[in-house]
Amino acid sequence: MRSADEKNWPQAEGQLQEAIALCRECAQIGTLRKNMGLIYAQAGDVEHAKEQLQLALKLLPTSAETAAIAQMLERLNSQPGSSRP
């Protein structure tokens, strides 16, 4: 996604929100949620990042990316001022 490569977080967020709305329950929804979580994390929106990454973990429980998603969640949860779910 070009906007993410260019660090245009608002545009990347909008594109992913549109993709999620179109996808609903398609085969790629877990990956879209993971990517949305990463965009939120890059933009500094920790709470939304955690929410999206938790959804991604539920949707991708056996994915090769599961460990990386869990690690990102752990990093976000360990940030000062972060509340654990």
PyMOL commands that set and color helices and strands:
alter all, ss='L'
color gray80, all
select helices_A, chain A and resi 2-5+9-23+29-43+46-59+66-77
alter helices_A, ss='H'
color red, helices_A
deselect
rebuild
show_as cartoon
